[in-house]
Amino acid sequence: MTQAPAQRAVCLLSGGMDSSVALAEARAAGFECFALTVRYGQRHCCELEAAKRVAAALGAREHITIAVDLDEIGGSALTDVIEVPKDRSADEIGHGVPVTYVPARNTVFLSVALGWAEVLGARDLYLGVNSIDYSGYPDCRPEFLQAFERLANVATAAGAQHGTRFRVHAPLLALGKAEIVARGRELGVDFALTHTCYDPIERAGRWLACGRCDACALRLAGFRAAGVPDPIAYA
């Protein structure tokens, strides 16, 4: 008996721990995974290299990197000459929209993913957003994801003409960082391959996480709470 082909999913992959676990979730759900990384003008390219490593390790059917130059409009500490916040407390991190927010980033990224999904004949989009640790980002909320799903189903030929129902999956949405670490370990994610830091430091040709930005603080706290050593190198 011929086995039915696996359904396809387009998975946004930044190279960070959250998007890596989301890709692993898609694989565990039985999808044939197509990983999409966006080179959006981020100040450091090491996350792009991390995405390549993760995609290969998790068996993505295909991995592409697409350039969308959001640095041309700036407005974020990740794309512009704006200082990355350091040494902030958990309360400070959870309050307001931080300067590391990239304007409309997830809207842009999901739109590119949606276009590729339509070409591939896929209807499922995966991303690693989290509404607990990153509650300050407006494009990490359930309301945003639900609105984009509605948009996808009227903005495409597949949806409007052929009745395809696109689905946006955010399997980590309600998980804390410790839970993400635990889930990633269950799914076989090698966190040593990932990159999280907003402001990494290059030493002797090697990128080290700063250990002081919001992303590092949340990651380190998650590994501590999970009782697991963080395998990446810190300055």
N, CA, C and O of each residue as an XYZ file, in Angstrom:
940
protein
N       0.857     -1.192      0.000
C       0.000      0.000      0.000
C       0.888      1.235      0.000
O       1.825      1.319      0.794
N       0.612      2.190     -0.871
C       1.411      3.414     -0.954
C       1.062      4.347      0.189
O      -0.108      4.623      0.453
N       2.103      4.829      0.866
C       1.886      5.739      1.987
C       1.572      7.131      1.462
O       2.237      7.623      0.551
N       0.556      7.765      2.040
C       0.181      9.117      1.624
C       1.312     10.088      1.955
O       1.931      9.973      3.013
N       1.590     11.047      1.061
C       2.653     12.013      1.340
C       2.309     12.875      2.543
O       1.143     13.186      2.790
N       3.342     13.258      3.290
C       3.130     14.100      4.465
C       2.673     15.487      4.045
O       3.105     16.009      3.017
N       1.813     16.070      4.833
C       1.421     17.458      4.585
C       2.619     18.365      4.817
O       3.486     18.069      5.639
N       2.657     19.459      4.093
C       3.769     20.388      4.190
C       3.460     21.545      5.137
O       2.314     21.975      5.267
N       4.492     22.030      5.784
C       4.367     23.209      6.628
C       5.560     24.122      6.381
O       6.688     23.655      6.223
N       5.304     25.420      6.348
C       6.375     26.407      6.273
C       6.645     26.901      7.687
O       5.739     27.359      8.384
N       7.905     26.801      8.098
C       8.285     27.120      9.474
C       9.260     28.290      9.479
O      10.344     28.200      8.903
N       8.881     29.380     10.124
C       9.797     30.502     10.275
C      10.905     30.101     11.239
O      10.638     29.629     12.344
N      12.138     30.291     10.817
C      13.286     29.836     11.605
C      14.315     30.952     11.694
O      14.958     31.297     10.702
N      14.465     31.510     12.882
C      15.428     32.596     13.081
C      16.805     32.082     13.482
O      17.805     32.784     13.337
N      16.848     30.859     13.984
C      18.075     30.331     14.567
C      18.066     30.391     16.076
O      18.979     29.876     16.721
N      17.041     31.016     16.656
C      16.910     31.093     18.109
C      16.271     29.845     18.688
O      15.814     28.970     17.953
N      16.241     29.770     20.017
C      15.741     28.564     20.659
C      14.239     28.365     20.424
O      13.789     27.236     20.232
N      13.466     29.449     20.439
C      12.020     29.305     20.294
C      11.634     28.814     18.903
O      10.848     27.875     18.775
N      12.180     29.440     17.863
C      11.821     29.012     16.506
C      12.333     27.606     16.217
O      11.732     26.874     15.430
N      13.440     27.226     16.848
C      13.965     25.869     16.665
C      13.025     24.835     17.267
O      12.780     23.788     16.668
N      12.500     25.130     18.451
C      11.552     24.209     19.076
C      10.247     24.161     18.279
O       9.628     23.103     18.162
N       9.832     25.303     17.732
C       8.622     25.319     16.910
C       8.797     24.444     15.669
O       7.876     23.725     15.281
N       9.978     24.504     15.047
C      10.262     23.630     13.903
C      10.205     22.164     14.326
O       9.654     21.328     13.609
N      10.769     21.856     15.480
C      10.730     20.484     15.988
C       9.289     20.038     16.264
O       8.946     18.875     16.053
N       8.455     20.959     16.734
C       7.038     20.643     16.967
C       6.338     20.303     15.649
O       5.536     19.372     15.587
N       6.647     21.060     14.603
C       6.038     20.782     13.303
C       6.454     19.402     12.803
O       5.636     18.645     12.281
N       7.721     19.090     12.968
C       8.214     17.774     12.564
C       7.518     16.676     13.371
O       7.104     15.661     12.811
N       7.391     16.879     14.685
C       6.750     15.883     15.547
C       5.282     15.689     15.199
O       4.718     14.616     15.414
N       4.668     16.741     14.656
C       3.260     16.650     14.262
C       3.086     15.941     12.929
O       1.962     15.748     12.466
N       4.196     15.551     12.309
C       4.131     14.778     11.085
C       4.230     15.572      9.801
O       4.023     15.027      8.717
N       4.546     16.864      9.909
C       4.641     17.689      8.715
C       5.991     17.521      8.026
O       7.006     17.266      8.673
N       5.985     17.666      6.715
C       7.206     17.820      5.947
C       7.550     19.307      6.018
O       6.796     20.147      5.528
N       8.688     19.626      6.627
C       8.969     21.001      7.020
C       9.844     21.740      6.010
O      10.883     21.244      5.573
N       9.398     22.918      5.662
C      10.142     23.843      4.810
C      10.485     25.061      5.660
O       9.604     25.833      6.039
N      11.758     25.223      5.951
C      12.196     26.265      6.880
C      12.503     27.551      6.118
O      13.152     27.532      5.073
N      12.026     28.660      6.660
C      12.218     29.972      6.046
C      12.904     30.910      7.039
O      12.393     31.160      8.131
N      14.061     31.421      6.644
C      14.780     32.412      7.439
C      14.776     33.727      6.675
O      14.957     33.747      5.457
N      14.569     34.819      7.390
C      14.540     36.128      6.756
C      15.773     36.930      7.171
O      16.031     37.152      8.354
N      16.514     37.350      6.167
C      17.638     38.265      6.398
C      17.067     39.670      6.291
O      16.940     40.225      5.199
N      16.722     40.240      7.453
C      15.954     41.483      7.450
C      16.797     42.723      7.734
O      16.267     43.798      8.014
N      18.116     42.557      7.656
C      18.990     43.680      7.940
C      19.438     43.696      9.383
O      19.889     44.724      9.889
N      19.316     42.549     10.055
C      19.779     42.454     11.430
C      21.281     42.734     11.493
O      22.027     42.418     10.566
N      21.696     43.322     12.581
C      23.081     43.798     12.690
C      24.090     42.659     12.771
O      25.274     42.870     12.508
N      23.651     41.471     13.126
C      24.583     40.357     13.282
C      24.108     39.171     12.452
O      22.936     38.798     12.496
N      25.033     38.582     11.696
C      24.670     37.497     10.780
C      24.770     36.122     11.434
O      24.404     35.120     10.821
N      25.263     36.063     12.678
C      25.467     34.750     13.296
C      24.159     33.989     13.476
O      24.166     32.758     13.497
N      23.034     34.695     13.607
C      21.766     33.979     13.739
C      21.378     33.302     12.431
O      20.691     32.280     12.448
N      21.808     33.853     11.295
C      21.536     33.209     10.011
C      22.292     31.889      9.903
O      21.768     30.900      9.391
N      23.529     31.886     10.391
C      24.311     30.647     10.412
C      23.687     29.626     11.361
O      23.672     28.428     11.080
N      23.173     30.116     12.483
C      22.506     29.213     13.426
C      21.278     28.574     12.791
O      21.008     27.391     12.996
N      20.540     29.359     12.024
C      19.346     28.827     11.364
C      19.712     27.704     10.394
O      19.001     26.703     10.308
N      20.814     27.864      9.666
C      21.259     26.813      8.754
C      21.574     25.527      9.521
O      21.206     24.431      9.097
N      22.263     25.679     10.656
C      22.623     24.507     11.453
C      21.377     23.785     11.968
O      21.278     22.560     11.898
N      20.437     24.564     12.484
C      19.229     23.975     13.069
C      18.391     23.289     12.000
O      17.902     22.180     12.212
N      18.220     23.945     10.844
C      17.415     23.359      9.773
C      17.972     22.009      9.342
O      17.226     21.057      9.115
N      19.293     21.944      9.235
C      19.923     20.674      8.843
C      19.747     19.623      9.929
O      19.423     18.472      9.637
N      19.961     20.018     11.187
C      19.884     19.064     12.292
C      18.472     18.511     12.480
O      18.299     17.354     12.860
N      17.460     19.348     12.210
C      16.080     18.916     12.428
C      15.420     18.372     11.162
O      14.218     18.107     11.138
N      16.220     18.212     10.118
C      15.732     17.515      8.942
C      14.722     18.260      8.106
O      13.811     17.649      7.547
N      14.864     19.586      8.005
C      13.968     20.333      7.133
C      14.124     19.846      5.695
O      15.240     19.618      5.229
N      13.015     19.689      5.004
C      13.057     19.248      3.605
C      13.823     20.279      2.764
O      14.598     19.923      1.877
N      13.591     21.539      3.059
C      14.282     22.616      2.355
C      14.424     23.793      3.309
O      13.573     24.007      4.172
N      15.491     24.547      3.152
C      15.703     25.743      3.967
C      16.148     26.860      3.046
O      17.156     26.736      2.350
N      15.400     27.945      3.041
C      15.783     29.089      2.234
C      15.902     30.332      3.115
O      15.241     30.450      4.146
N      16.757     31.250      2.684
C      16.904     32.545      3.346
C      16.531     33.628      2.347
O      17.081     33.687      1.247
N      15.597     34.480      2.735
C      15.096     35.537      1.862
C      15.448     36.889      2.466
O      15.318     37.087      3.674
N      15.891     37.809      1.635
C      16.257     39.148      2.097
C      15.057     40.091      2.037
O      14.428     40.247      0.990
N      14.751     40.712      3.163
C      13.750     41.777      3.251
C      14.402     42.875      4.083
O      14.495     42.747      5.304
N      14.845     43.931      3.454
C      15.737     44.889      4.111
C      15.006     45.878      5.012
O      14.836     47.047      4.666
N      14.578     45.386      6.173
C      13.890     46.261      7.122
C      14.830     47.284      7.751
O      14.374     48.252      8.360
N      16.136     47.078      7.608
C      17.071     48.073      8.115
C      16.968     49.385      7.346
O      17.424     50.424      7.824
N      16.373     49.342      6.159
C      16.189     50.560      5.379
C      15.219     51.516      6.063
O      15.305     52.730      5.877
N      14.293     50.969      6.855
C      13.369     51.840      7.587
C      13.798     52.011      9.041
O      13.362     52.947      9.711
N      14.656     51.107      9.536
C      15.198     51.251     10.889
C      14.141     51.145     11.969
O      13.150     50.428     11.824
N      14.367     51.874     13.060
C      13.394     51.922     14.140
C      13.526     50.848     15.184
O      12.661     50.726     16.050
N      14.601     50.051     15.130
C      14.792     48.977     16.098
C      16.261     48.877     16.473
O      17.141     49.162     15.660
N      16.518     48.472     17.705
C      17.906     48.255     18.131
C      18.539     47.077     17.406
O      19.759     46.914     17.443
N      17.726     46.249     16.745
C      18.270     45.106     16.018
C      18.659     45.453     14.588
O      19.370     44.687     13.936
N      18.199     46.600     14.095
C      18.487     46.978     12.706
C      19.090     48.369     12.570
O      19.554     48.736     11.490
N      19.090     49.139     13.633
C      19.467     50.552     13.556
C      20.544     50.854     14.602
O      20.898     49.996     15.411
N      21.048     52.068     14.571
C      22.070     52.468     15.545
C      21.369     52.912     16.823
O      21.333     54.096     17.159
N      20.823     51.945     17.512
C      20.124     52.155     18.783
C      20.704     51.167     19.772
O      20.871     49.990     19.449
N      21.008     51.620     20.952
C      21.661     50.756     21.936
C      20.733     49.650     22.415
O      19.571     49.893     22.743
N      21.255     48.449     22.451
C      20.502     47.302     22.968
C      20.458     47.393     24.494
O      21.507     47.527     25.126
N      19.272     47.324     25.100
C      19.184     47.395     26.564
C      19.922     46.231     27.222
O      19.908     45.109     26.716
N      20.555     46.507     28.334
C      21.312     45.484     29.063
C      20.944     45.519     30.547
O      20.529     46.546     31.084
N      21.108     44.364     31.186
C      20.996     44.231     32.640
C      19.641     44.696     33.179
O      19.567     45.290     34.255
N      18.586     44.427     32.436
C      17.258     44.815     32.901
C      16.658     43.705     33.759
O      16.939     42.525     33.549
N      15.849     44.085     34.705
C      15.190     43.113     35.574
C      14.045     42.452     34.822
O      13.642     42.911     33.753
N      13.524     41.369     35.393
C      12.394     40.674     34.785
C      11.188     41.596     34.665
O      10.463     41.543     33.671
N      10.969     42.442     35.671
C       9.847     43.379     35.619
C      10.033     44.387     34.488
O       9.084     44.717     33.776
N      11.248     44.867     34.331
C      11.521     45.825     33.257
C      11.335     45.187     31.892
O      10.778     45.807     30.985
N      11.800     43.947     31.739
C      11.677     43.252     30.463
C      10.210     43.053     30.099
O       9.845     43.142     28.927
N       9.374     42.785     31.090
C       7.968     42.505     30.833
C       7.093     43.727     30.702
O       5.881     43.593     30.532
N       7.669     44.925     30.776
C       6.868     46.152     30.766
C       7.094     46.931     29.471
O       8.223     47.303     29.152
N       6.016     47.174     28.731
C       6.093     48.007     27.551
C       6.718     47.311     26.353
O       7.141     46.158     26.437
N       6.770     48.032     25.236
C       7.361     47.517     24.002
C       8.832     47.943     23.970
O       9.117     49.141     23.945
N       9.766     46.996     23.971
C      11.187     47.343     24.022
C      11.709     47.857     22.683
O      11.074     47.674     21.644
N      12.873     48.502     22.722
C      13.452     49.054     21.491
C      13.986     47.953     20.575
O      14.371     48.232     19.439
N      14.015     46.720     21.046
C      14.399     45.597     20.181
C      13.235     45.135     19.297
O      13.414     44.282     18.427
N      12.069     45.687     19.516
C      10.933     45.402     18.628
C      11.248     45.924     17.230
O      11.619     47.086     17.065
N      11.099     45.059     16.219
C      11.289     45.449     14.825
C       9.911     45.727     14.239
O       9.080     44.821     14.184
N       9.642     46.965     13.795
C       8.298     47.338     13.355
C       7.696     46.358     12.339
O       8.244     46.119     11.264
N       6.553     45.811     12.730
C       5.741     44.921     11.872
C       6.487     43.672     11.413
O       6.115     43.074     10.404
N       7.529     43.269     12.132
C       8.356     42.161     11.670
C       7.582     40.874     11.437
O       7.689     40.272     10.368
N       6.809     40.446     12.418
C       6.124     39.166     12.241
C       5.045     39.228     11.163
O       4.744     38.214     10.533
N       4.463     40.402     10.943
C       3.516     40.563      9.844
C       4.218     40.347      8.513
O       3.702     39.661      7.631
N       5.410     40.944      8.375
C       6.184     40.797      7.145
C       6.639     39.350      6.972
O       6.492     38.770      5.896
N       7.190     38.776      8.033
C       7.718     37.410      7.946
C       6.618     36.411      7.598
O       6.798     35.554      6.732
N       5.489     36.525      8.272
C       4.388     35.601      7.999
C       3.844     35.781      6.585
O       3.400     34.818      5.960
N       3.879     37.010      6.084
C       3.416     37.250      4.718
C       4.312     36.536      3.714
O       3.823     35.945      2.751
N       5.632     36.590      3.940
C       6.562     35.876      3.063
C       6.334     34.366      3.188
O       6.306     33.652      2.186
N       6.172     33.895      4.412
C       5.912     32.472      4.633
C       4.616     32.036      3.953
O       4.538     30.946      3.388
N       3.612     32.889      4.013
C       2.328     32.590      3.374
C       2.494     32.455      1.860
O       1.916     31.558      1.247
N       3.283     33.347      1.260
C       3.518     33.261     -0.171
C       4.197     31.962     -0.553
O       3.825     31.324     -1.538
N       5.195     31.571      0.227
C       5.886     30.312     -0.074
C       4.960     29.121      0.133
O       4.989     28.162     -0.638
N       4.145     29.185      1.172
C       3.200     28.097      1.430
C       2.242     27.928      0.256
O       1.919     26.805     -0.133
N       1.793     29.042     -0.301
C       0.869     28.950     -1.436
C       1.548     28.280     -2.629
O       0.927     27.479     -3.327
N       2.817     28.603     -2.865
C       3.564     27.977     -3.954
C       3.750     26.482     -3.703
O       3.654     25.672     -4.625
N       4.017     26.125     -2.446
C       4.289     24.728     -2.096
C       3.032     23.875     -1.981
O       3.112     22.647     -1.932
N       1.890     24.516     -1.940
C       0.668     23.775     -1.686
C       0.498     23.430     -0.221
O      -0.208     22.484      0.129
N       1.157     24.212      0.641
C       1.051     24.013      2.093
C      -0.027     24.931      2.652
O      -0.327     25.975      2.072
N      -0.596     24.542      3.762
C      -1.608     25.393      4.397
C      -1.279     25.695      5.860
O      -2.041     26.377      6.544
N      -0.151     25.189      6.330
C       0.204     25.347      7.735
C       1.478     26.167      7.880
O       2.482     25.896      7.221
N       1.427     27.172      8.748
C       2.558     28.039      9.038
C       2.911     27.888     10.510
O       2.035     27.932     11.373
N       4.190     27.711     10.790
C       4.667     27.572     12.170
C       5.619     28.713     12.503
O       6.447     29.111     11.684
N       5.487     29.233     13.721
C       6.453     30.209     14.215
C       6.572     30.082     15.728
O       5.678     29.559     16.394
N       7.694     30.570     16.259
C       8.008     30.336     17.665
C       7.716     31.497     18.591
O       8.438     31.704     19.566
N       6.659     32.270     18.303
C       6.356     33.408     19.174
C       5.878     32.924     20.532
O       5.369     31.813     20.684
N       6.060     33.798     21.512
C       5.731     33.469     22.898
C       5.135     34.695     23.557
O       5.748     35.763     23.558
N       3.946     34.551     24.117
C       3.254     35.706     24.679
C       3.524     35.914     26.159
O       3.032     36.874     26.752
N       4.308     35.016     26.765
C       4.613     35.168     28.184
C       5.903     35.958     28.372
O       5.903     37.030     28.977
N       6.995     35.424     27.852
C       8.280     36.087     28.029
C       8.431     37.335     27.170
O       9.227     38.218     27.490
N       7.657     37.415     26.060
C       7.775     38.555     25.160
C       6.441     39.279     25.035
O       6.033     39.655     23.937
N       5.762     39.473     26.164
C       4.428     40.062     26.146
C       4.443     41.499     25.643
O       3.399     42.026     25.258
N       5.610     42.144     25.640
C       5.685     43.514     25.163
C       5.609     43.638     23.660
O       5.371     44.731     23.146
N       5.805     42.548     22.940
C       5.767     42.615     21.481
C       4.326     42.446     20.988
O       3.719     41.405     21.240
N       3.770     43.428     20.301
C       2.367     43.309     19.880
C       2.130     42.198     18.868
O       1.017     41.683     18.761
N       3.183     41.817     18.114
C       3.000     40.775     17.104
C       3.336     39.387     17.625
O       3.647     38.484     16.849
N       3.274     39.220     18.947
C       3.424     37.894     19.560
C       2.165     37.508     20.329
O       2.173     36.550     21.101
N       1.090     38.254     20.118
C      -0.143     38.009     20.868
C      -1.096     37.093     20.104
O      -1.063     37.051     18.874
N      -1.936     36.367     20.819
C      -2.927     35.514     20.139
C      -3.809     36.303     19.177
O      -4.162     35.806     18.108
N      -4.167     37.541     19.556
C      -5.028     38.354     18.698
C      -4.394     38.604     17.334
O      -5.074     38.588     16.308
N      -3.085     38.835     17.338
C      -2.384     39.061     16.079
C      -2.396     37.802     15.223
O      -2.664     37.866     14.023
N      -2.107     36.663     15.833
C      -2.041     35.411     15.084
C      -3.404     35.047     14.495
O      -3.491     34.582     13.358
N      -4.454     35.258     15.267
C      -5.800     34.978     14.780
C      -6.167     35.898     13.625
O      -6.777     35.468     12.646
N      -5.790     37.173     13.746
C      -6.079     38.134     12.682
C      -5.315     37.788     11.409
O      -5.855     37.903     10.309
N      -4.061     37.364     11.552
C      -3.287     37.010     10.360
C      -3.865     35.766      9.688
O      -3.887     35.673      8.460
N      -4.321     34.835     10.473
C      -4.930     33.628      9.892
C      -6.158     33.991      9.071
O      -6.374     33.452      7.985
N      -6.961     34.910      9.600
C      -8.133     35.361      8.831
C      -7.696     36.045      7.543
O      -8.284     35.829      6.484
N      -6.667     36.866      7.642
C      -6.139     37.544      6.460
C      -5.670     36.546      5.411
O      -5.977     36.684      4.227
N      -4.921     35.534      5.857
C      -4.365     34.553      4.927
C      -5.451     33.884      4.102
O      -5.235     33.544      2.939
N      -6.594     33.700      4.693
C      -7.656     32.973      4.014
C      -8.459     33.827      3.034
O      -9.295     33.306      2.296
N      -8.207     35.139      3.025
C      -8.873     36.000      2.042
C      -7.872     36.705      1.137
O      -8.265     37.315      0.142
N      -6.583     36.633      1.464
C      -5.572     37.385      0.722
C      -4.860     36.559     -0.331
O      -3.990     37.076     -1.033
N      -5.207     35.292     -0.458
C      -4.512     34.392     -1.371
C      -5.488     33.763     -2.348
O      -6.676     33.616     -2.059
N      -4.961     33.392     -3.524
C      -5.782     32.660     -4.482
C      -6.201     31.305     -3.908
O      -7.316     30.831     -4.122
N      -5.259     30.697     -3.167
C      -5.568     29.385     -2.581
C      -6.749     29.478     -1.624
O      -7.597     28.587     -1.581
N      -6.796     30.565     -0.859
C      -7.889     30.724      0.086
C      -9.165     31.236     -0.554
O     -10.245     30.693     -0.319
N      -9.044     32.284     -1.366
C     -10.225     32.934     -1.922
C     -10.891     32.121     -3.026
O     -12.118     32.094     -3.123
N     -10.087     31.458     -3.860
C     -10.648     30.735     -5.003
C     -10.779     29.234     -4.786
O     -11.700     28.602     -5.304
N      -9.858     28.670     -4.021
C      -9.816     27.212     -3.912
C     -10.237     26.688     -2.542
O     -10.261     25.476     -2.327
N     -10.562     27.572     -1.631
C     -11.082     27.140     -0.338
C     -10.057     26.601      0.633
O     -10.414     25.973      1.629
N      -8.780     26.840      0.355
C      -7.736     26.400      1.293
C      -7.870     27.173      2.590
O      -8.031     28.393      2.583
N      -7.804     26.463      3.695
C      -7.881     27.116      5.002
C      -6.495     27.095      5.622
O      -6.035     26.061      6.105
N      -5.842     28.232      5.604
C      -4.513     28.330      6.202
C      -4.618     28.348      7.722
O      -5.574     28.868      8.296
N      -3.607     27.765      8.350
C      -3.562     27.727      9.813
C      -2.203     28.244     10.290
O      -1.157     27.871      9.759
N      -2.244     29.099     11.290
C      -1.025     29.633     11.900
C      -0.827     28.928     13.229
O      -1.656     29.041     14.132
N       0.273     28.203     13.344
C       0.556     27.440     14.561
C       1.637     28.156     15.370
O       2.701     28.491     14.849
N       1.349     28.380     16.628
C       2.325     28.958     17.554
C       2.367     28.063     18.789
O       1.813     28.418     19.830
N       3.015     26.910     18.683
C       2.936     25.905     19.747
C       3.564     26.327     21.070
O       3.324     25.687     22.093
N       4.365     27.393     21.068
C       5.024     27.833     22.294
C       4.334     29.040     22.919
O       4.824     29.598     23.900
N       3.223     29.435     22.367
C       2.605     30.704     22.725
C       2.389     30.864     24.222
O       2.627     31.941     24.769
N       1.948     29.822     24.882
C       1.618     29.924     26.312
C       2.656     29.262     27.208
O       2.376     28.986     28.375
N       3.849     29.003     26.682
C       4.888     28.347     27.479
C       5.912     29.354     27.995
O       6.255     30.318     27.311
N       6.389     29.113     29.208
C       7.512     29.880     29.726
C       8.813     29.305     29.182
O       8.826     28.231     28.580
N       9.911     30.034     29.402
C      11.186     29.600     28.838
C      11.632     28.241     29.380
O      12.190     27.439     28.632
N      11.400     27.971     30.651
C      11.785     26.672     31.205
C      11.009     25.549     30.531
O      11.561     24.483     30.259
N       9.733     25.787     30.264
C       8.915     24.778     29.580
C       9.391     24.585     28.145
O       9.350     23.472     27.622
N       9.840     25.659     27.509
C      10.351     25.556     26.142
C      11.636     24.737     26.122
O      11.844     23.917     25.228
N      12.489     24.961     27.106
C      13.719     24.171     27.211
C      13.378     22.694     27.376
O      13.940     21.840     26.692
N      12.459     22.401     28.282
C      12.086     21.007     28.533
C      11.468     20.365     27.292
O      11.767     19.220     26.953
N      10.615     21.110     26.636
C       9.966     20.558     25.443
C      10.981     20.346     24.320
O      10.930     19.341     23.611
N      11.890     21.285     24.166
C      12.917     21.126     23.149
C      13.767     19.894     23.378
O      14.115     19.193     22.427
N      14.102     19.625     24.619
C      14.896     18.442     24.941
C      14.112     17.169     24.614
O      14.680     16.195     24.120
N      12.815     17.182     24.890
C      11.980     16.029     24.553
C      11.970     15.769     23.044
O      11.909     14.623     22.599
N      12.032     16.851     22.272
C      11.935     16.745     20.821
C      13.294     16.593     20.146
O      13.374     16.514     18.920
N      14.360     16.552     20.938
C      15.685     16.347     20.380
C      16.351     17.573     19.803
O      17.226     17.453     18.945
N      15.957     18.756     20.254
C      16.586     19.987     19.782
C      17.956     20.133     20.441
O      18.079     20.021     21.661
N      18.965     20.378     19.644
C      20.310     20.633     20.159
C      20.449     22.146     20.347
O      20.714     22.876     19.393
N      20.269     22.597     21.568
C      20.295     24.035     21.836
C      21.684     24.646     21.637
O      21.815     25.867     21.551
N      22.697     23.825     21.566
C      24.044     24.335     21.302
C      24.145     24.920     19.899
O      25.044     25.714     19.623
N      23.240     24.540     19.020
C      23.253     25.040     17.646
C      22.554     26.384     17.503
O      22.673     27.038     16.467
N      21.828     26.799     18.530
C      20.974     27.982     18.417
C      21.712     29.260     18.807
O      22.764     29.228     19.445
N      21.127     30.378     18.403
C      21.657     31.700     18.757
C      20.502     32.558     19.233
O      19.466     32.634     18.574
N      20.678     33.207     20.379
C      19.607     33.990     20.975
C      19.973     35.455     21.172
O      19.100     36.319     21.085
N      21.210     35.747     21.427
C      21.659     37.062     21.886
C      21.358     38.194     20.902
O      21.518     38.043     19.691
N      20.915     39.344     21.454
C      20.662     40.530     20.648
C      21.947     41.302     20.323
O      21.988     42.073     19.364
N      22.977     41.093     21.114
C      24.198     41.891     20.946
C      25.446     41.032     21.165
O      26.213     41.278     22.097
N      25.651     40.025     20.311
C      26.764     39.094     20.504
C      28.124     39.769     20.322
O      28.238     40.831     19.710
N      29.141     39.123     20.869
C      30.505     39.646     20.851
C      31.386     38.663     20.089
O      31.354     37.462     20.359
N      32.165     39.161     19.148
C      33.048     38.298     18.372
C      34.434     38.293     18.999
O      35.035     39.341     19.232
N      34.919     37.101     19.263
C      36.259     36.931     19.812
C      36.946     35.782     19.095
O      36.451     34.655     19.075
N      38.099     36.088     18.505
C      38.905     35.076     17.805
C      38.074     34.316     16.780
O      38.184     33.097     16.654
N      37.239     35.056     16.049
C      36.435     34.441     15.014
C      35.244     33.648     15.509
O      34.633     32.899     14.746
N      34.909     33.804     16.774
C      33.802     33.060     17.371
C      32.820     34.028     18.004
O      33.221     34.974     18.682
N      31.534     33.793     17.784
C      30.511     34.657     18.356
C      30.098     34.144     19.737
O      29.770     32.970     19.907
N      30.121     35.042     20.707
C      29.724     34.719     22.069
C      28.498     35.546     22.453
O      28.400     36.720     22.098
N      27.577     34.935     23.171
C      26.419     35.663     23.667
C      26.858     36.634     24.759
O      27.737     36.323     25.562
N      26.236     37.816     24.781
C      26.666     38.843     25.742
C      26.292     38.491     27.170
O      26.997     38.871     28.105
N      25.178     37.760     27.356
C      24.741     37.387     28.693
C      24.016     38.485     29.434
O      23.640     38.291     30.590
N      23.803     39.647     28.803
C      23.246     40.801     29.512
C      21.995     41.397     28.865
O      21.249     42.126     29.519
N      21.760     41.093     27.589
C      20.572     41.645     26.922
C      19.317     40.896     27.390
O      19.406     39.883     28.083
N      18.156     41.412     26.999
C      16.895     40.780     27.415
C      16.811     39.333     26.955
O      16.383     38.461     27.711
N      17.223     39.075     25.708
C      17.121     37.716     25.166
C      17.995     36.748     25.952
O      17.576     35.635     26.269
N      19.211     37.181     26.261
C      20.102     36.324     27.057
C      19.545     36.105     28.462
O      19.585     34.992     28.986
N      19.032     37.164     29.061
C      18.501     37.060     30.427
C      17.360     36.054     30.489
O      17.300     35.228     31.400
N      16.464     36.126     29.528
C      15.337     35.199     29.507
C      15.785     33.776     29.227
O      15.287     32.828     29.835
N      16.727     33.631     28.305
C      17.236     32.302     27.993
C      17.923     31.691     29.212
O      17.635     30.551     29.577
N      18.817     32.428     29.837
C      19.542     31.916     31.002
C      18.586     31.558     32.136
O      18.751     30.529     32.791
N      17.592     32.403     32.364
C      16.613     32.127     33.411
C      15.835     30.852     33.103
O      15.532     30.068     34.002
N      15.512     30.650     31.820
C      14.787     29.452     31.425
C      15.580     28.184     31.656
O      15.048     27.193     32.156
N      16.865     28.212     31.290
C      17.700     27.032     31.522
C      17.889     26.777     33.021
O      17.874     25.629     33.462
N      18.065     27.843     33.797
C      18.211     27.668     35.252
C      16.958     27.037     35.840
O      17.042     26.098     36.631
N      15.803     27.551     35.455
C      14.543     27.033     35.992
C      14.297     25.590     35.562
O      13.674     24.814     36.287
N      14.791     25.239     34.377
C      14.631     23.871     33.893
C      15.666     22.930     34.500
O      15.575     21.714     34.336
N      16.658     23.496     35.205
C      17.698     22.666     35.811
C      18.635     22.049     34.798
O      19.163     20.956     35.003
N      18.840     22.777     33.678
C      19.664     22.270     32.590
C      20.735     23.303     32.259
O      20.413     24.488     32.167
N      22.002     22.907     32.076
C      23.034     23.866     31.686
C      22.775     24.393     30.277
O      22.400     23.632     29.385
N      22.973     25.675     30.079
C      22.856     26.262     28.746
C      24.137     25.916     27.977
O      25.226     26.253     28.443
N      24.045     25.260     26.825
C      25.249     24.761     26.147
C      25.997     25.790     25.294
O      27.074     25.483     24.782
N      25.455     27.005     25.128
C      26.158     27.979     24.284
C      27.195     28.732     25.109
O      27.171     28.701     26.339
N      28.105     29.408     24.412
C      29.193     30.148     25.058
C      28.780     31.598     25.303
O      28.181     32.246     24.445
N      29.113     32.080     26.478
C      28.816     33.471     26.850
C      30.110     34.232     27.104
O      31.095     33.684     27.599
N      30.074     35.513     26.750
C      31.213     36.370     27.094
C      31.195     36.689     28.566
O      32.074     37.400     29.054
